[in-house]
Amino acid sequence: MSYKCFAVDVIDKVASIQLNRPDALNSMIREFWNELPQIVRDLDRRGDVRAIVLSSTGKHFCAGMDLAVFASDDNALAEPQGPDAIKEMGRLRARLRQSVLLLQESFTAFEKARMPVLAAIQGGCIGGAVDMVCAADMRYATADAFFSIQEINIGMTADVGTLQRLPKIIPDGVAREYAYTGRRMSAARAKEVGLVNEVFATQEEMLANVNEIAREIASKSPLAIWGTKEMVKFTRDHSVADSLEHIATWQTGMFQPSDMVESFAAKAEGRDPVFPDLLPNPEEF
């Protein structure tokens, strides 16, 4: 299937989602918000995909929301037009809230996916792009990369995930500094505060290393990886006590010895373990 904003491929159980509008700095047009969650859901539904690498093309990773989206009168953020359009303020504001929640879901799809998402970032990661990569499991960057919570510089509050996720990735005060000022965070600073795991000299080197990590993840039990992702995500937003209860309940249903038996057998036989794929997600009841 072809997309306007992305190129998608799956090789050896690792999916590549690549932003593919370099001439427009990979800015987020209307199609972006519809295509991305659908791509992630489709990959997740398959059952054979065990890791996703999110990357980009051109000089910059992503310039954030395309301003044309705000100017258009036929998108979810626009007020209804025409003689029959409802103008009552309460209904209009309720519709805008629904629209923002819809945009948020485009990135929350990363967290809902059963497999880890690794973001490989080159050049500018601006505005909505920061919201996007904060929803990934891990982030990696080139030496020339930078991050900017651009919304504050254009007179708005970021509303698609940065302010909710970033303070749980990096120190709270550091997140506030960049959120309040809109300053650029360099790749070196991003690694220093824990926003990115590693910084690479070139995009080629970065992608080679990130794909190697993705392949290593794909070699593990996909059920164990899914459970690990679920536990880390749950723990982020809950107490230690609640999280211990959650893993105990998860293990009651999900822990099966067959993958452990295969791991031990493979080690004894000097080979790589082979684990079954996850079952495809049901498309309907």
C-alpha positions in Angstrom: 0.0 0.0 0.0 1.3 3.5 -0.9 1.1 6.5 1.4 1.5 10.2 0.8 3.7 10.9 3.9 5.4 7.6 4.6 7.3 4.7 3.1 6.7 1.4 4.9 8.7 -1.9 4.7 9.1 -5.1 6.7 12.3 -7.1 6.6 13.0 -10.0 8.9 10.3 -9.1 11.4 11.5 -5.4 11.7 9.2 -2.8 10.2 10.5 0.5 8.9 8.2 3.6 8.9 10.0 6.4 7.1 8.8 10.0 6.8 9.0 10.6 3.1 8.4 14.2 2.3 11.9 15.6 2.5 11.3 18.6 0.1 8.7 19.8 2.6 10.9 19.0 5.6 8.5 16.1 6.4 6.0 18.5 7.9 2.8 17.0 9.2 0.0 17.6 6.7 -3.6 16.3 7.1 -2.8 12.9 5.6 0.0 12.4 8.1 -2.4 12.3 11.0 -4.6 9.7 9.3 -1.9 7.5 7.8 0.4 7.1 10.8 -2.0 5.5 13.3 -3.4 3.3 10.5 0.1 2.1 9.6 1.0 1.3 13.2 -2.3 -0.5 13.8 -1.8 -2.5 10.6 1.7 -3.5 11.6 0.6 -4.4 15.1 -2.4 -6.4 13.8 -0.1 -8.7 11.7 1.5 -10.6 14.6 4.8 -11.2 12.8 6.3 -7.7 13.3 8.5 -7.6 16.4 10.0 -4.1 16.3 9.4 -0.8 14.5 12.1 1.7 13.4 10.8 5.2 12.8 13.1 7.2 10.6 13.1 10.1 8.1 14.5 11.5 4.9 16.3 14.6 3.9 18.1 17.2 6.1 15.6 17.3 8.9 13.6 14.6 10.7 10.4 16.6 10.8 9.4 20.3 10.9 6.2 19.7 12.9 2.7 20.7 11.9 2.4 22.1 8.4 0.8 25.6 8.7 -1.5 24.8 5.9 -3.4 22.5 8.2 -4.4 25.4 10.3 -5.4 27.4 7.2 -7.5 24.7 5.7 -11.3 24.8 6.3 -11.9 21.1 5.7 -10.0 19.5 8.6 -10.8 18.5 12.1 -9.3 21.7 13.6 -11.4 24.1 11.5 -14.7 25.5 12.5 -17.6 24.2 10.4 -18.5 26.4 7.5 -21.6 27.0 5.4 -25.2 28.1 6.0 -26.1 25.0 8.1 -22.9 25.0 10.2 -23.5 25.0 14.0 -22.2 28.1 15.6 -23.1 27.4 19.2 -19.9 27.9 21.2 -20.2 24.9 23.5 -20.7 22.4 20.6 -17.8 24.0 18.7 -15.4 23.8 21.6 -16.5 20.2 22.3 -15.7 19.3 18.7 -12.3 20.9 19.0 -11.6 18.8 22.1 -12.5 15.7 20.1 -10.2 16.8 17.3 -7.2 17.2 19.7 -7.9 13.8 21.2 -7.9 12.4 17.6 -4.5 14.0 16.9 -3.1 12.6 20.2 -4.2 9.1 19.2 -1.9 9.3 16.2 1.1 9.1 18.5 -0.4 7.1 21.3 -0.7 4.3 18.7 3.1 3.8 19.3 2.4 3.1 23.0 -0.5 0.8 22.2 1.5 -1.3 19.8 2.7 -4.7 21.1 6.2 -4.1 19.8 8.9 -1.5 20.7 9.2 1.6 18.5 12.7 3.0 18.0 13.0 6.6 16.6 16.1 7.6 14.6 16.3 11.4 14.4 18.5 13.5 12.1 18.5 17.3 11.9 15.5 19.2 13.2 12.9 17.6 15.4 10.4 20.4 15.8 7.0 21.0 17.4 4.7 18.0 16.8 7.8 15.9 15.9 8.8 16.1 19.6 5.4 14.9 20.6 5.8 12.0 18.2 9.2 10.8 19.3 8.3 11.1 23.0 5.8 8.4 22.3 8.5 6.0 21.0 10.2 3.5 23.3 13.7 4.7 22.6 15.2 7.6 20.7 18.6 7.9 18.9 20.0 11.0 17.1 22.7 12.2 14.8 25.2 14.8 16.1 23.5 17.6 14.1 20.0 16.8 15.5 18.1 19.3 17.7 14.8 19.3 19.4 12.5 22.3 19.8 9.1 22.6 21.6 8.1 25.1 18.9 4.5 25.6 20.0 5.5 28.1 22.7 7.2 30.2 20.1 4.0 30.6 18.0 1.8 31.4 21.0 0.2 28.0 21.8 0.5 25.3 24.4 1.8 22.0 23.0 -1.1 19.6 23.1 -0.3 16.3 21.5 1.9 14.6 24.1 5.2 16.4 24.7 4.1 18.0 28.0 2.7 14.8 29.2 5.5 12.4 28.3 8.7 14.5 28.2 8.8 15.2 32.0 8.8 11.4 32.5 11.7 10.9 30.2 14.0 13.7 31.3 14.3 15.7 34.5 11.2 17.8 35.2 13.0 21.1 35.5 14.9 20.5 32.2 11.6 19.7 30.5 10.0 22.9 31.8 13.0 25.0 30.7 12.7 23.9 27.1 8.9 24.0 27.1 8.7 27.5 28.5 11.5 29.0 26.3 11.2 27.1 23.0 15.0 26.9 22.9 16.7 24.2 20.8 18.1 21.2 22.7 21.2 19.9 21.0 21.8 16.2 20.4 24.6 16.3 23.0 22.3 17.9 25.6 19.5 15.4 24.7 21.9 12.5 25.4 23.1 14.2 28.6 19.5 14.4 30.0 18.4 11.1 28.7 16.1 12.1 25.9 18.2 10.0 23.4 20.1 6.8 24.1 23.0 7.5 21.8 24.3 10.1 19.3 25.9 9.1 16.0 28.1 11.0 13.6 26.0 10.3 10.5 22.5 9.2 9.7 23.9 6.1 8.0 25.8 5.1 11.1 22.7 5.8 13.3 20.3 3.7 11.1 22.8 0.8 11.0 23.0 0.7 14.8 19.3 1.3 15.4 18.3 -1.5 13.0 20.8 -3.8 14.7 19.1 -3.1 18.1 15.7 -3.7 16.4 16.9 -7.0 15.0 18.2 -8.0 18.5 14.8 -7.2 20.0 13.1 -9.2 17.2 15.2 -12.2 18.1 13.6 -12.4 21.6 10.3 -14.0 22.6 7.7 -11.6 21.2 5.3 -12.4 24.0 8.0 -11.6 26.6 8.8 -8.3 24.8 5.1 -7.4 24.7 4.8 -8.1 28.4 7.9 -6.1 29.2 6.6 -3.1 27.2 3.3 -3.3 28.9 4.9 -3.3 32.4 7.3 -0.4 31.7 4.4 1.6 30.3 2.1 0.8 33.3 4.8 1.5 35.8 5.4 5.0 34.4 1.9 6.1 35.4 1.3 4.0 38.5 2.9 3.2 41.9 5.3 0.4 42.5 2.7 -1.5 44.5 0.1 -1.2 41.7 2.7 -2.2 39.1 3.7 -5.3 41.1 0.0 -6.3 41.3 -0.3 -5.7 37.5 2.7 -7.9 36.6 1.4 -10.7 38.9 -1.9 -10.6 37.1 -0.3 -10.5 33.7 1.9 -13.5 34.4 -1.1 -15.5 35.5 -2.3 -15.5 32.0 0.7 -14.7 29.8 3.6 -16.6 31.3 4.1 -19.8 29.5 7.1 -22.1 29.8 7.5 -23.0 26.2 9.5 -19.9 25.2 11.8 -20.5 28.2 12.2 -24.2 27.2 13.2 -23.1 23.7 15.7 -20.5 25.1 17.4 -23.2 27.2 17.3 -25.8 24.4 18.8 -23.3 21.9 21.6 -22.4 24.3 22.4 -26.1 25.0 22.4 -26.8 21.2 24.5 -23.8 20.3 21.9 -22.2 18.1 19.6 -19.2 18.0 16.2 -19.7 19.6 13.1 -19.7 17.4 10.0 -18.2 18.9 6.4 -18.3 17.4 5.0 -15.0 16.2 2.2 -13.4 18.2 -1.3 -14.2 16.9 -2.8 -11.5 14.6 -5.0 -9.0 16.4 -8.7 -9.6 15.7 -10.1 -7.1 13.2 -13.7 -7.5 14.3 -15.7 -9.4 16.9 
